[in-house]
């Protein structure tokens, strides 16, 4: 299974504010994400990313025709119709593979991105850099002990 990590971030590596707002992201970023989703057919996000996007009116995962896998350690986490629950990066890959996918698009928070990286599961990284700065917030990768090239 090939994992393509796609992320949008500020020029200083922030993917969301501390309260998970992503209102600095451009419409062009959303279009790039949708293009990759159509090409790959399956995307994986974490529970916090799922909850954040559910609040948005203009941009929403519900309308996307693709296999949508949400990672949460809580096996009882309630998802909307059309979503698949996975409890780990490996579980997400198994579920995508069972559905016949050879690639997945990963677009998550720093902790989930880091879990995939730490376990050697990311094959390609695509970063969309938004031309703005935020003084603080959630980084693309959480501060953990790993190094990948």
N, C-alpha and C positions, 0 to 999 in steps of 0.2 A: 504494500500500500504506500503510495507516494503522498506525503503531506506537504501542502503548499500553505505556508503561513502568510496571510495578508494582513497588513496593519496600516492604519493611518495614524500619524502622530505629528506633533509640533516639531519645529526644528531642534528643540532641545529634548526630544524623546518622550513627551507626555502624550498618553493616549486618551486620557479623560481627567476631569477635575477630581478633587478628593471626594466629591459627592456623586461621582460617575457621570456627570454631564459631559456631553460631547458636542455641544452646540457650536464649537469652533470648526467642525468638519464641514467641508464644502459639498455642494451637490455633485461636483465632478467625482469626489471620492465615492459617493453612493453609486454613481453610474459605473465606476471602475469595479466596485464590489459586485454589482449585479452582472456585469459582463463575465467576471470570473465564475460566479455561481452558475450562470447559464452554460458556460464551457465545461465545468466540472460536474455539476448536478447534485452535489452534496456539500453542505457546510456544517462546521462544528463551532459552537460558541459555549461559553460558560454560563452558569446560572445568573451571574450579575449582569453580563452583557445582554442576555435574554430579557431580564427584568427591565433594564434601561431602555432597550428598543421597544418593548411593549408599551411604554409611556408615550412614545413619539406618535404624532398624528400623520405627518407627511411621509416618514420613512418607517416601514414596518416589515418585519419578517413574515407576518401572516400572509401577505399577498404574494410572496415569492413561491414559485412552483419549483421545488427542489426537496431533497431529503434534508431535514433540519434536525441535527442532533445536538441536544443540550446536555452539558456535563454538570452533574451535581452529586456530591457525596451522599446527599439525602435521597435514599431509594424511593421515598414517598413524595418527592417534590412534584407538585401539580403543574402540568404543562397544558397549554391550549391544544386544541385539535390540530393534527398534522405535524406534531413534534415527536421526536424519539428521545427518551431519557437514557443517558449513559452515566455510569458512576466513576469512570476514570478515563484517561486518554486511551488506554489499551481497549477498554470496553467500547469506546466510540469507534475505534478502528475495526473491531470485530463486527459491530453492527453495520457499519458502512460496507465492509467486505461481504457480509451475508446478503446485502442488497445488490451486490454485483459491481460495486464501485472499485476502481483501481486507484483513484485519487480522491482526496478530500481537500476542501478549503478550510483552513483554520483561521478564525478571527476572534481572539479572546482577550481577556484581561491579562495583566502581567503574571499572575500566579499560574493561570492555565497555560499561557505561552511557555513559561519557565518549566512547567511539568513536562510538556512535550519535548522541549529542548534538553532538559536534564536526562530524559530517558532515550535520547538519540532518535526521536521520532520525526523530526523536521528535515525535509529534503530540500526545500526551496523557500526563500523568503522574498516577499515583494512588499516594499514599504512605500506608501504614498505620504510624502512630507508636505504638510500644510504650512503655508508661510505665515506662521504666527508663533508667539512665545507664550507660555504660561509659567508663572512663577513657581508652581508646584502642582502636584497631582499624581495620578497613577502612571507609572512608567510601563513601557512596552514589555519589559521583563522585570520580575520582582528580584530583589537583591538576594540571590542565593549563590551557593558555591558551585559554579559550573563554568566551563569554557568550551565553546564550540566554534569551529571554523567552517 
